[in-house]
C-alpha cells in the first residue's frame, strides 16, 4: 500500500475509534445508572421510565455490561489494526503524516 492510502485508513480508523469511545461512554453511564437504581430500589426497579422486577433488571444490567465489553473489544481491535498500519509505513514521513501517527499513538 502507498503511504497516502495508509494515512487515509489511519484517519478513518481514528474516526471509528472516537465513535466507539463515545458509544462506550454512553454504555458505561447506562451501566452505572442501572446498577445504582438496582441498589437503591426495593421490589421493582425503574430504568428510563420502565419498571422491571429485580431479576429482570439484573439481566438488563448484564446485557449492558456485555455491550460495554463488546465495545472494548472493538476498540482494542481498531487499535491493533492501527498499529499494524503504522508498521507498514516506510521511509520518511512529512510533518502532517507524523502528526497523524503521533495523534493515533495518543489515543487510548
BALOBA-1460 file (C-alpha; in Angstrom, 3 decimals):
// residues 108
<rec num="1" residu="x" x="0.000" y="0.000" z="0.000"/>
<rec num="2" residu="x" x="1.084" y="3.536" z="-0.577"/>
<rec num="3" residu="x" x="1.747" y="5.944" z="2.245"/>
<rec num="4" residu="x" x="-1.261" y="8.055" z="1.268"/>
<rec num="5" residu="x" x="-3.566" y="5.028" z="1.463"/>
<rec num="6" residu="x" x="-2.199" y="4.038" z="4.853"/>
<rec num="7" residu="x" x="-2.622" y="7.575" z="6.204"/>
<rec num="8" residu="x" x="-6.196" y="7.708" z="4.870"/>
<rec num="9" residu="x" x="-7.020" y="4.375" z="6.528"/>
<rec num="10" residu="x" x="-5.397" y="5.581" z="9.755"/>
<rec num="11" residu="x" x="-7.571" y="8.721" z="9.720"/>
<rec num="12" residu="x" x="-10.679" y="6.596" z="9.122"/>
<rec num="13" residu="x" x="-9.649" y="4.280" z="11.940"/>
<rec num="14" residu="x" x="-9.195" y="7.220" z="14.311"/>
<rec num="15" residu="x" x="-12.714" y="8.424" z="13.487"/>
<rec num="16" residu="x" x="-14.105" y="4.959" z="14.168"/>
<rec num="17" residu="x" x="-12.227" y="4.773" z="17.474"/>
<rec num="18" residu="x" x="-13.710" y="8.116" z="18.529"/>
<rec num="19" residu="x" x="-17.223" y="6.884" z="17.694"/>
<rec num="20" residu="x" x="-16.666" y="3.631" z="19.594"/>
<rec num="21" residu="x" x="-15.280" y="5.556" z="22.574"/>
<rec num="22" residu="x" x="-18.401" y="7.736" z="22.605"/>
<rec num="23" residu="x" x="-20.652" y="4.670" z="22.455"/>
<rec num="24" residu="x" x="-18.646" y="3.080" z="25.249"/>
<rec num="25" residu="x" x="-19.030" y="6.152" z="27.455"/>
<rec num="26" residu="x" x="-22.796" y="6.036" z="26.909"/>
<rec num="27" residu="x" x="-22.842" y="2.324" z="27.782"/>
<rec num="28" residu="x" x="-20.724" y="2.990" z="30.900"/>
<rec num="29" residu="x" x="-23.070" y="5.721" z="32.077"/>
<rec num="30" residu="x" x="-26.076" y="3.476" z="31.464"/>
<rec num="31" residu="x" x="-24.364" y="0.649" z="33.362"/>
<rec num="32" residu="x" x="-23.607" y="2.811" z="36.392"/>
<rec num="33" residu="x" x="-27.088" y="4.336" z="36.322"/>
<rec num="34" residu="x" x="-28.739" y="0.916" z="36.146"/>
<rec num="35" residu="x" x="-26.555" y="-0.510" z="38.890"/>
<rec num="36" residu="x" x="-27.271" y="2.486" z="41.150"/>
<rec num="37" residu="x" x="-31.013" y="2.169" z="40.535"/>
<rec num="38" residu="x" x="-30.850" y="-1.557" z="41.290"/>
<rec num="39" residu="x" x="-29.052" y="-0.982" z="44.579"/>
<rec num="40" residu="x" x="-31.370" y="1.798" z="45.742"/>
<rec num="41" residu="x" x="-34.662" y="0.136" z="44.793"/>
<rec num="42" residu="x" x="-36.800" y="-2.278" z="46.765"/>
<rec num="43" residu="x" x="-39.022" y="-4.644" z="44.763"/>
<rec num="44" residu="x" x="-39.232" y="-3.002" z="41.340"/>
<rec num="45" residu="x" x="-36.527" y="-1.141" z="39.500"/>
<rec num="46" residu="x" x="-37.422" y="1.796" z="37.253"/>
<rec num="47" residu="x" x="-34.919" y="2.199" z="34.428"/>
<rec num="48" residu="x" x="-35.657" y="5.022" z="32.000"/>
<rec num="49" residu="x" x="-39.373" y="5.088" z="32.871"/>
<rec num="50" residu="x" x="-39.747" y="1.307" z="32.524"/>
<rec num="51" residu="x" x="-40.454" y="-0.869" z="35.550"/>
<rec num="52" residu="x" x="-38.633" y="-4.177" z="35.978"/>
<rec num="53" residu="x" x="-38.561" y="-6.690" z="38.762"/>
<rec num="54" residu="x" x="-35.130" y="-7.178" z="40.358"/>
<rec num="55" residu="x" x="-34.243" y="-10.309" z="38.377"/>
<rec num="56" residu="x" x="-35.123" y="-8.745" z="35.026"/>
<rec num="57" residu="x" x="-33.237" y="-5.578" z="35.975"/>
<rec num="58" residu="x" x="-30.145" y="-7.666" z="36.745"/>
<rec num="59" residu="x" x="-30.437" y="-9.257" z="33.308"/>
<rec num="60" residu="x" x="-30.693" y="-5.812" z="31.703"/>
<rec num="61" residu="x" x="-27.581" y="-4.713" z="33.610"/>
<rec num="62" residu="x" x="-25.777" y="-7.860" z="32.499"/>
<rec num="63" residu="x" x="-26.686" y="-7.155" z="28.865"/>
<rec num="64" residu="x" x="-25.474" y="-3.554" z="29.124"/>
<rec num="65" residu="x" x="-22.219" y="-4.816" z="30.660"/>
<rec num="66" residu="x" x="-21.838" y="-7.278" z="27.789"/>
<rec num="67" residu="x" x="-22.407" y="-4.488" z="25.254"/>
<rec num="68" residu="x" x="-19.770" y="-2.411" z="27.030"/>
<rec num="69" residu="x" x="-17.356" y="-5.336" z="26.877"/>
<rec num="70" residu="x" x="-18.020" y="-5.687" z="23.136"/>
<rec num="71" residu="x" x="-17.216" y="-2.005" z="22.601"/>
<rec num="72" residu="x" x="-13.927" y="-2.545" z="24.452"/>
<rec num="73" residu="x" x="-13.058" y="-5.442" z="22.173"/>
<rec num="74" residu="x" x="-13.905" y="-3.469" z="19.043"/>
<rec num="75" residu="x" x="-11.775" y="-0.548" z="20.218"/>
<rec num="76" residu="x" x="-8.868" y="-2.872" z="21.008"/>
<rec num="77" residu="x" x="-9.090" y="-4.437" z="17.533"/>
<rec num="78" residu="x" x="-9.113" y="-0.989" z="15.923"/>
<rec num="79" residu="x" x="-6.045" y="-0.068" z="17.962"/>
<rec num="80" residu="x" x="-4.192" y="-3.207" z="16.822"/>
<rec num="81" residu="x" x="-5.184" y="-2.525" z="13.211"/>
<rec num="82" residu="x" x="-3.761" y="0.975" z="13.521"/>
<rec num="83" residu="x" x="-0.528" y="-0.359" z="14.977"/>
<rec num="84" residu="x" x="-0.267" y="-2.754" z="12.027"/>
<rec num="85" residu="x" x="-0.881" y="0.120" z="9.604"/>
<rec num="86" residu="x" x="1.805" y="2.225" z="11.272"/>
<rec num="87" residu="x" x="4.172" y="-0.741" z="10.986"/>
<rec num="88" residu="x" x="3.610" y="-0.783" z="7.218"/>
<rec num="89" residu="x" x="4.773" y="2.799" z="6.828"/>
<rec num="90" residu="x" x="8.218" y="3.037" z="5.351"/>
<rec num="91" residu="x" x="10.542" y="5.891" z="4.607"/>
<rec num="92" residu="x" x="10.464" y="9.419" z="5.895"/>
<rec num="93" residu="x" x="7.119" y="10.895" z="6.885"/>
<rec num="94" residu="x" x="6.298" y="14.531" z="6.308"/>
<rec num="95" residu="x" x="5.037" y="16.701" z="9.176"/>
<rec num="96" residu="x" x="1.323" y="16.020" z="8.561"/>
<rec num="97" residu="x" x="1.793" y="12.255" z="8.390"/>
<rec num="98" residu="x" x="3.984" y="12.240" z="11.509"/>
<rec num="99" residu="x" x="1.341" y="14.298" z="13.331"/>
<rec num="100" residu="x" x="-1.361" y="11.776" z="12.404"/>
<rec num="101" residu="x" x="0.790" y="8.867" z="13.590"/>
<rec num="102" residu="x" x="1.552" y="10.601" z="16.894"/>
<rec num="103" residu="x" x="-2.119" y="11.532" z="17.315"/>
<rec num="104" residu="x" x="-3.060" y="7.877" z="16.854"/>
<rec num="105" residu="x" x="-0.435" y="6.846" z="19.394"/>
<rec num="106" residu="x" x="-2.004" y="9.196" z="21.975"/>
<rec num="107" residu="x" x="-5.442" y="7.578" z="21.638"/>
<rec num="108" residu="x" x="-6.332" y="5.156" z="24.411"/>
